Amino acid sequence: MLCPFCSANDDKVVDSRAAEGGSAIRRRRQCLKCNRRFTTYEHIEDNVKLTVVKRDGSRVPYDRNRVIGGIEKACYKRPVSPEQIQEVVDFVEEELFKQHEREVDSYEIGRVIAERLKRLDQVAYVRFASVYKQFRDLDDFLDEVREVLAQTQVEVPGQGRLFP
C-alpha cells in the first residue's frame, strides 16, 4: 500500500474492522517512513457484476468510482467527511446488491443515493437531486428546496414563523 503523503511502500495496519454495513473492511494504517496515518477500505470483489441501465437504454458495468464522484460533487465544500461519503457508498451498494441480481436502472441508484444524502446534508441532497431529477428550470429547484424545508419545518430567521 502506497502512503498517500510520501508514497512510501512500507506501512503497518494499526486497526482493522468491518465498515458500516459489513460490505468492506476498514483498515487504519501508519506509514513507517513518515509516521502519518491513513485509512483504506477493502471491498470484496463479487463474481456477480451489476449492470447499470442508463436513461438512454444503454448498459454499462456498475462503477463504484462513478458513484463516489457524483456524491463528492454534491458534497463539495460541505461539512461532509470522506468517511461519511464512504458510508453512503457502502449503504448504496449494499441496497443495490440485495435488491438486484444483474441489472439496475441508473434512476434507482440515484434514488438510493438521494435518500441517503437527504439525511446527511440537505444542500448536498438538493445539488444531487438537481442532476438526478433533471431539473428543467429554477422553479423545479425551488420546489425541491420547499419540499426539503417542509419536511424539516425550518424557522425563517427574523420572521418567527415556519417555512413555507
ROSE-4610 file (N, C-alpha, C; in Angstrom, 1 decimal, always signed):
// ROSE-4610
residu = [M/M/M/L/L/L/C/C/C/P/P/P/F/F/F/C/C/C/S/S/S/A/A/A/N/N/N/D/D/D/D/D/D/K/K/K/V/V/V/V/V/V/D/D/D/S/S/S/R/R/R/A/A/A/A/A/A/E/E/E/G/G/G/G/G/G/S/S/S/A/A/A/I/I/I/R/R/R/R/R/R/R/R/R/R/R/R/Q/Q/Q/C/C/C/L/L/L/K/K/K/C/C/C/N/N/N/R/R/R/R/R/R/F/F/F/T/T/T/T/T/T/Y/Y/Y/E/E/E/H/H/H/I/I/I/E/E/E/D/D/D/N/N/N/V/V/V/K/K/K/L/L/L/T/T/T/V/V/V/V/V/V/K/K/K/R/R/R/D/D/D/G/G/G/S/S/S/R/R/R/V/V/V/P/P/P/Y/Y/Y/D/D/D/R/R/R/N/N/N/R/R/R/V/V/V/I/I/I/G/G/G/G/G/G/I/I/I/E/E/E/K/K/K/A/A/A/C/C/C/Y/Y/Y/K/K/K/R/R/R/P/P/P/V/V/V/S/S/S/P/P/P/E/E/E/Q/Q/Q/I/I/I/Q/Q/Q/E/E/E/V/V/V/V/V/V/D/D/D/F/F/F/V/V/V/E/E/E/E/E/E/E/E/E/L/L/L/F/F/F/K/K/K/Q/Q/Q/H/H/H/E/E/E/R/R/R/E/E/E/V/V/V/D/D/D/S/S/S/Y/Y/Y/E/E/E/I/I/I/G/G/G/R/R/R/V/V/V/I/I/I/A/A/A/E/E/E/R/R/R/L/L/L/K/K/K/R/R/R/L/L/L/D/D/D/Q/Q/Q/V/V/V/A/A/A/Y/Y/Y/V/V/V/R/R/R/F/F/F/A/A/A/S/S/S/V/V/V/Y/Y/Y/K/K/K/Q/Q/Q/F/F/F/R/R/R/D/D/D/L/L/L/D/D/D/D/D/D/F/F/F/L/L/L/D/D/D/E/E/E/V/V/V/R/R/R/E/E/E/V/V/V/L/L/L/A/A/A/Q/Q/Q/T/T/T/Q/Q/Q/V/V/V/E/E/E/V/V/V/P/P/P/G/G/G/Q/Q/Q/G/G/G/R/R/R/L/L/L/F/F/F/P/P/P]
num = [1/1/1/2/2/2/3/3/3/4/4/4/5/5/5/6/6/6/7/7/7/8/8/8/9/9/9/10/10/10/11/11/11/12/12/12/13/13/13/14/14/14/15/15/15/16/16/16/17/17/17/18/18/18/19/19/19/20/20/20/21/21/21/22/22/22/23/23/23/24/24/24/25/25/25/26/26/26/27/27/27/28/28/28/29/29/29/30/30/30/31/31/31/32/32/32/33/33/33/34/34/34/35/35/35/36/36/36/37/37/37/38/38/38/39/39/39/40/40/40/41/41/41/42/42/42/43/43/43/44/44/44/45/45/45/46/46/46/47/47/47/48/48/48/49/49/49/50/50/50/51/51/51/52/52/52/53/53/53/54/54/54/55/55/55/56/56/56/57/57/57/58/58/58/59/59/59/60/60/60/61/61/61/62/62/62/63/63/63/64/64/64/65/65/65/66/66/66/67/67/67/68/68/68/69/69/69/70/70/70/71/71/71/72/72/72/73/73/73/74/74/74/75/75/75/76/76/76/77/77/77/78/78/78/79/79/79/80/80/80/81/81/81/82/82/82/83/83/83/84/84/84/85/85/85/86/86/86/87/87/87/88/88/88/89/89/89/90/90/90/91/91/91/92/92/92/93/93/93/94/94/94/95/95/95/96/96/96/97/97/97/98/98/98/99/99/99/100/100/100/101/101/101/102/102/102/103/103/103/104/104/104/105/105/105/106/106/106/107/107/107/108/108/108/109/109/109/110/110/110/111/111/111/112/112/112/113/113/113/114/114/114/115/115/115/116/116/116/117/117/117/118/118/118/119/119/119/120/120/120/121/121/121/122/122/122/123/123/123/124/124/124/125/125/125/126/126/126/127/127/127/128/128/128/129/129/129/130/130/130/131/131/131/132/132/132/133/133/133/134/134/134/135/135/135/136/136/136/137/137/137/138/138/138/139/139/139/140/140/140/141/141/141/142/142/142/143/143/143/144/144/144/145/145/145/146/146/146/147/147/147/148/148/148/149/149/149/150/150/150/151/151/151/152/152/152/153/153/153/154/154/154/155/155/155/156/156/156/157/157/157/158/158/158/159/159/159/160/160/160/161/161/161/162/162/162/163/163/163/164/164/164]
x = [+0.9/+0.0/+0.9/+0.7/+1.5/+0.9/+1.8/+1.4/+0.9/-0.3/-0.8/+0.0/+0.8/+1.6/+3.0/+3.7/+5.1/+5.4/+4.4/+4.5/+5.3/+5.7/+6.5/+5.6/+6.2/+5.5/+5.8/+5.8/+6.0/+5.1/+4.1/+3.2/+2.8/+2.2/+1.6/+0.2/-0.6/-2.0/-2.1/-2.8/-2.9/-4.3/-5.3/-6.6/-7.3/-8.1/-8.9/-10.2/-11.3/-12.7/-13.6/-14.7/-15.8/-16.3/-16.5/-17.0/-18.6/-19.2/-20.7/-21.3/-22.3/-23.0/-22.3/-21.0/-20.2/-19.8/-20.0/-19.6/-18.1/-17.4/-16.0/-15.2/-13.9/-13.1/-12.3/-12.4/-11.8/-10.5/-9.4/-8.1/-7.4/-7.0/-6.2/-4.8/-4.0/-2.6/-1.7/-0.4/+0.6/+1.8/+2.2/+3.4/+4.6/+5.5/+6.7/+7.8/+7.6/+8.6/+8.3/+7.1/+6.7/+5.9/+5.5/+4.7/+3.2/+2.8/+1.4/+0.4/-0.8/-1.8/-2.8/-3.4/-4.4/-5.3/-6.5/-7.5/-7.7/-7.8/-8.1/-9.3/-10.0/-11.2/-10.9/-11.2/-11.0/-12.4/-12.8/-14.1/-14.0/-14.9/-14.9/-15.4/-14.6/-14.9/-15.9/-17.1/-18.1/-17.9/-18.2/-18.2/-19.4/-20.4/-21.7/-21.5/-21.5/-21.3/-22.7/-22.9/-24.1/-24.0/-25.0/-25.1/-26.1/-25.6/-26.5/-27.2/-28.5/-29.3/-29.5/-28.8/-28.9/-30.2/-30.4/-31.7/-31.9/-30.8/-30.9/-31.1/-31.1/-31.3/-29.9/-28.8/-27.5/-27.2/-26.3/-25.9/-24.4/-24.1/-22.7/-22.4/-21.2/-20.9/-21.0/-21.5/-21.6/-20.1/-20.0/-18.7/-18.8/-18.2/-18.2/-17.6/-16.5/-15.9/-16.8/-17.7/-18.6/-19.6/-20.0/-20.9/-20.2/-19.0/-18.2/-18.0/-17.7/-17.5/-18.8/-19.9/-21.2/-21.5/-21.3/-21.5/-20.5/-19.3/-18.3/-18.6/-19.1/-19.5/-20.7/-21.6/-22.7/-22.3/-21.3/-20.8/-19.7/-19.3/-18.2/-18.4/-17.4/-17.4/-18.5/-18.9/-20.0/-19.3/-19.9/-19.3/-19.5/-19.1/-19.3/-17.9/-17.5/-16.2/-16.1/-14.9/-14.7/-15.2/-15.1/-15.7/-17.2/-17.9/-19.3/-19.7/-18.9/-19.2/-19.0/-17.9/-17.7/-18.9/-19.4/-20.6/-21.8/-22.0/-23.1/-23.0/-21.8/-21.5/-21.7/-21.2/-21.3/-22.8/-23.6/-25.0/-25.7/-25.4/-26.0/-25.6/-24.4/-24.0/-24.7/-24.8/-25.5/-27.0/-27.6/-29.0/-29.1/-28.3/-28.4/-28.1/-27.1/-26.8/-27.8/-28.5/-29.6/-30.8/-31.1/-32.4/-32.3/-31.1/-30.9/-29.9/-30.2/-29.2/-28.3/-28.8/-27.9/-28.0/-29.2/-29.3/-30.0/-29.7/-30.4/-30.4/-31.6/-31.7/-30.9/-30.3/-29.5/-30.4/-31.6/-32.6/-32.7/-32.7/-32.8/-31.5/-30.4/-29.1/-29.2/-29.7/-29.8/-30.8/-31.9/-32.9/-32.3/-31.6/-31.0/-29.9/-29.1/-28.1/-28.9/-29.9/-30.6/-31.2/-31.8/-32.5/-31.4/-30.3/-29.2/-28.6/-28.4/-27.9/-28.9/-30.2/-31.2/-31.0/-30.6/-30.4/-29.1/-28.1/-26.8/-26.5/-27.0/-26.7/-27.7/-28.6/-29.7/-29.2/-28.1/-27.6/-27.0/-26.3/-25.7/-26.9/-27.9/-29.1/-29.7/-29.9/-30.5/-29.6/-28.3/-27.4/-27.5/-27.5/-27.6/-28.9/-30.0/-31.3/-31.5/-30.8/-30.9/-30.4/-29.5/-29.0/-29.8/-30.0/-30.7/-32.2/-32.8/-34.2/-34.3/-33.2/-33.1/-34.0/-33.7/-34.4/-34.3/-35.5/-35.5/-35.3/-35.7/-35.5/-35.5/-35.4/-35.3/-36.5/-37.7/-38.9/-38.8/-38.2/-38.0/-37.1/-36.1/-35.1/-35.8/-36.5/-37.2/-38.3/-39.0/-40.0/-39.3/-38.1/-37.4/-36.9/-36.4/-36.0/-37.2/-38.3/-39.5/-39.9/-39.8/-40.2/-39.2/-37.9/-37.0/-37.3/-37.5/-37.8/-39.1/-40.1/-41.3/-41.1/-40.3/-40.0/-39.3/-38.5/-37.7/-38.3/-39.3/-40.0/-39.0/-38.3/-37.3/-37.9/-37.5/-38.0/-37.2/-38.0/-37.4/-36.8/-35.5/-34.9/-35.5/-35.8/-36.3/-37.8/-38.4/-39.9/-40.7/-40.0/-40.7/-41.8/-41.7/-42.7/-42.0/-42.7/-42.2/-42.3/-41.3/-41.4/-41.9/-42.7/-43.3/-44.5]
y = [-1.2/+0.0/+1.2/+2.1/+3.3/+4.4/+5.0/+6.1/+7.3/+7.9/+9.0/+10.3/+10.3/+11.5/+11.5/+10.4/+10.3/+9.3/+8.5/+7.5/+6.3/+6.2/+5.0/+3.8/+2.6/+1.4/+0.5/+1.2/+0.4/+1.0/+0.2/+0.6/-0.5/-0.2/-1.3/-1.0/-2.0/-1.9/-1.7/-0.5/-0.2/-0.7/-0.7/-1.1/-1.6/-2.7/-3.3/-3.7/-3.3/-3.7/-3.6/-4.2/-4.2/-2.8/-2.3/-1.0/-1.1/+0.1/+0.1/-0.8/-1.6/-2.4/-3.7/-3.8/-5.1/-5.4/-4.4/-4.7/-4.4/-3.9/-3.6/-3.8/-3.8/-3.8/-2.5/-1.8/-0.5/-0.8/-0.3/-0.5/+0.9/+1.1/+2.2/+1.9/+2.6/+2.3/+3.4/+3.0/+4.1/+3.8/+4.9/+4.8/+4.7/+3.7/+3.5/+4.5/+5.2/+6.2/+7.6/+8.1/+9.5/+9.5/+8.3/+8.1/+8.7/+9.1/+9.6/+8.4/+8.7/+7.6/+7.9/+6.9/+7.0/+5.8/+5.9/+4.9/+4.3/+3.0/+2.3/+1.4/+1.2/+0.3/-0.8/-2.0/-3.2/-3.7/-3.8/-4.3/-5.7/-6.5/-7.9/-7.8/-8.4/-8.4/-9.6/-9.2/-10.2/-10.7/-12.0/-12.6/-12.1/-11.8/-11.3/-9.8/-9.4/-8.0/-7.4/-6.2/-5.5/-4.6/-4.6/-3.8/-2.6/-1.4/-0.2/+0.1/+0.2/+0.6/+2.1/+2.8/+4.2/+4.7/+6.0/+6.6/+6.4/+6.4/+6.2/+4.7/+3.8/+2.4/+1.7/+2.4/+1.7/+1.0/+0.1/-0.7/-0.6/-0.3/-0.1/-0.9/-1.4/-2.0/-1.1/-1.5/-0.7/-0.3/+1.0/+1.6/+2.3/+1.8/+2.4/+3.8/+4.0/+5.3/+6.4/+6.0/+7.0/+7.4/+6.5/+6.8/+7.8/+7.4/+8.3/+9.7/+9.7/+11.0/+11.9/+11.3/+12.0/+12.6/+11.8/+12.2/+13.3/+13.1/+14.1/+15.5/+15.5/+16.7/+17.4/+16.6/+17.1/+17.7/+17.1/+17.4/+18.4/+18.9/+19.9/+21.1/+21.3/+22.4/+22.4/+21.2/+20.9/+20.2/+20.3/+19.6/+18.1/+17.4/+16.0/+15.4/+14.5/+13.9/+12.8/+12.5/+11.3/+10.0/+9.9/+8.7/+8.6/+9.7/+9.8/+9.4/+9.9/+9.6/+8.1/+7.5/+6.1/+5.3/+5.8/+5.1/+5.1/+6.3/+6.4/+5.4/+5.3/+4.4/+3.0/+2.6/+1.3/+0.9/+1.9/+1.6/+1.4/+2.3/+2.2/+0.9/+0.4/-0.8/-2.0/-1.9/-3.0/-3.1/-2.0/-2.0/-2.5/-2.0/-2.5/-3.9/-4.5/-5.9/-6.8/-6.2/-7.0/-7.1/-6.0/-5.9/-6.3/-6.3/-6.5/-7.6/-8.5/-9.6/-9.2/-8.7/-8.5/-7.0/-6.4/-5.1/-4.2/-2.9/-1.9/-0.6/+0.1/+1.4/+2.4/+3.3/+4.4/+5.3/+5.4/+6.2/+5.6/+4.2/+3.6/+3.9/+3.9/+4.2/+5.6/+6.5/+7.9/+8.1/+7.3/+7.4/+7.0/+5.9/+5.4/+6.4/+7.0/+8.0/+9.2/+9.7/+10.9/+10.7/+9.6/+9.2/+9.3/+8.8/+8.9/+10.3/+11.0/+12.4/+13.3/+13.1/+13.9/+13.9/+12.7/+12.6/+13.2/+13.2/+13.6/+15.1/+15.7/+17.1/+17.6/+18.5/+19.0/+19.7/+20.5/+21.2/+20.2/+19.2/+18.2/+17.4/+17.2/+16.5/+17.3/+18.6/+19.4/+19.5/+19.6/+19.6/+18.3/+17.2/+15.9/+15.7/+16.1/+16.0/+16.8/+17.9/+18.8/+18.0/+17.1/+16.3/+15.1/+14.4/+13.1/+13.3/+14.3/+14.6/+15.4/+15.8/+16.6/+17.8/+18.7/+20.0/+20.7/+21.2/+22.0/+23.5/+24.0/+25.4/+25.7/+27.0/+27.4/+27.0/+27.0/+26.6/+25.1/+24.2/+22.9/+22.8/+23.6/+23.7/+24.3/+25.3/+25.9/+25.0/+24.2/+23.3/+22.2/+21.7/+20.7/+21.3/+22.5/+23.2/+23.3/+23.8/+23.9/+22.6/+21.5/+20.2/+19.8/+20.0/+19.7/+20.5/+21.8/+22.7/+22.3/+21.9/+21.5/+20.2/+19.3/+18.1/+18.4/+19.4/+19.7/+20.8/+21.5/+22.6/+23.6/+24.3/+25.2/+26.6/+27.2/+28.6/+29.6/+30.5/+31.6/+32.6/+32.9/+33.9/+35.2/+35.8/+37.2/+37.3/+36.1/+36.2/+35.4/+34.6/+33.8/+32.9/+32.4/+31.5/+30.4/+29.3/+28.2/+28.4/+27.9/+28.0/+26.6/+26.6/+27.6/+28.2]
z = [+0.0/+0.0/+0.0/-1.0/-1.0/-0.1/+0.7/+1.6/+0.7/+1.0/+0.2/+0.5/+1.5/+1.8/+1.3/+1.4/+1.0/-0.1/-0.5/-1.5/-1.1/+0.1/+0.6/+0.5/+0.3/+0.2/+1.5/+2.6/+3.8/+4.9/+5.3/+6.4/+7.2/+8.3/+9.2/+9.5/+9.7/+10.0/+11.5/+11.9/+13.3/+13.8/+13.0/+13.4/+12.2/+12.4/+11.3/+11.8/+11.0/+11.4/+10.2/+10.4/+9.3/+9.2/+8.0/+7.8/+8.0/+8.1/+8.3/+7.2/+7.6/+6.6/+6.4/+6.7/+6.5/+5.1/+4.2/+2.8/+2.5/+3.5/+3.3/+4.6/+4.5/+5.7/+5.8/+6.9/+7.1/+7.9/+7.3/+7.9/+8.2/+9.4/+9.7/+9.6/+8.8/+8.6/+9.0/+9.3/+9.6/+8.8/+8.1/+7.2/+8.1/+7.8/+8.7/+8.3/+7.2/+6.8/+7.4/+7.2/+7.6/+8.9/+9.3/+10.6/+10.5/+9.3/+9.2/+9.1/+9.5/+9.4/+8.3/+7.8/+6.7/+6.8/+6.2/+6.2/+4.8/+4.8/+3.5/+3.7/+2.6/+2.6/+1.6/+2.0/+1.1/+0.9/-0.4/-0.8/-1.4/-1.0/-1.6/-3.0/-3.9/-5.3/-5.6/-6.0/-6.4/-7.8/-7.9/-9.2/-10.0/-9.3/-10.0/-10.2/-11.4/-11.8/-12.1/-11.6/-11.7/-13.0/-13.8/-15.0/-14.7/-15.1/-14.9/-16.2/-16.2/-17.4/-17.3/-18.3/-18.2/-18.9/-18.7/-19.2/-20.7/-21.5/-22.9/-23.3/-22.3/-22.6/-22.7/-22.8/-22.9/-21.5/-21.6/-20.4/-20.2/-18.9/-18.6/-17.3/-17.0/-15.8/-14.6/-13.5/-12.3/-11.9/-11.6/-11.3/-10.0/-8.9/-7.6/-7.6/-8.4/-8.5/-9.1/-10.0/-10.5/-9.4/-8.6/-7.5/-6.5/-6.2/-5.3/-5.9/-7.2/-7.8/-7.8/-8.0/-8.0/-6.6/-5.6/-4.2/-3.8/-4.2/-3.9/-4.5/-5.7/-6.4/-5.6/-5.2/-4.4/-3.1/-2.5/-1.1/-1.1/-2.3/-2.4/-1.5/-0.7/+0.3/+1.3/+1.6/+2.6/+3.8/+5.0/+6.1/+6.1/+5.1/+4.9/+4.8/+5.7/+5.7/+4.6/+4.2/+3.3/+3.8/+5.1/+5.8/+5.6/+5.8/+5.6/+4.2/+3.2/+1.8/+1.6/+2.1/+2.0/+2.6/+3.7/+4.4/+3.5/+2.8/+1.9/+0.7/+0.2/-1.0/-0.5/+0.7/+1.2/+1.3/+1.9/+2.1/+0.7/-0.3/-1.6/-2.2/-2.2/-2.8/-2.1/-0.8/+0.0/-0.5/-0.6/-1.0/-2.5/-3.4/-4.8/-4.9/-4.3/-4.4/-3.7/-2.7/-2.1/-3.0/-3.6/-4.4/-5.9/-6.4/-7.8/-8.1/-9.0/-9.3/-10.4/-11.5/-12.7/-13.1/-13.2/-13.8/-12.8/-12.9/-12.1/-12.9/-12.8/-13.5/-12.8/-13.6/-13.0/-12.2/-12.5/-11.7/-10.3/-10.2/-8.9/-8.0/-8.7/-8.0/-7.4/-8.3/-7.9/-6.8/-6.8/-5.7/-4.4/-4.4/-3.1/-2.6/-3.5/-3.1/-2.5/-3.2/-2.8/-1.4/-1.2/+0.0/+1.2/+1.0/+2.0/+2.2/+1.1/+1.2/+1.9/+1.7/+2.3/+3.9/+4.4/+5.8/+6.3/+5.4/+5.7/+5.6/+4.5/+4.3/+3.2/+3.6/+2.8/+1.5/+1.7/+0.5/-0.5/+0.0/-0.9/-1.6/-0.8/-1.4/-2.6/-2.4/-3.4/-4.6/-4.4/-5.5/-6.3/-5.6/-6.2/-7.0/-6.3/-6.9/-8.1/-8.2/-9.4/-10.7/-10.5/-11.6/-11.8/-10.6/-10.6/-11.2/-10.7/-11.2/-12.4/-13.0/-14.2/-14.1/-13.2/-13.1/-14.4/-14.8/-16.1/-15.9/-14.8/-14.5/-13.0/-12.7/-11.3/-10.5/-11.1/-10.4/-9.9/-10.7/-10.2/-9.0/-9.1/-8.0/-6.7/-6.8/-5.7/-5.1/-6.0/-5.5/-4.6/-5.0/-4.2/-2.9/-2.9/-1.7/-0.7/-1.3/-0.4/+0.2/-0.6/-0.1/+1.1/+0.9/+1.9/+3.2/+3.0/+4.1/+4.9/+4.1/+4.7/+5.6/+5.1/+5.9/+7.2/+7.2/+8.4/+9.2/+8.7/+9.4/+10.0/+9.1/+9.5/+9.7/+10.8/+11.2/+10.3/+9.7/+8.9/+9.8/+9.7/+10.6/+10.5/+11.7/+11.7/+11.5/+11.1/+10.9/+11.9/+12.7/+13.7/+13.2/+12.0/+11.5/+10.8/+10.6/+9.9/+8.4/+7.7/+6.2/+5.7/+4.8/+3.9/+4.4]
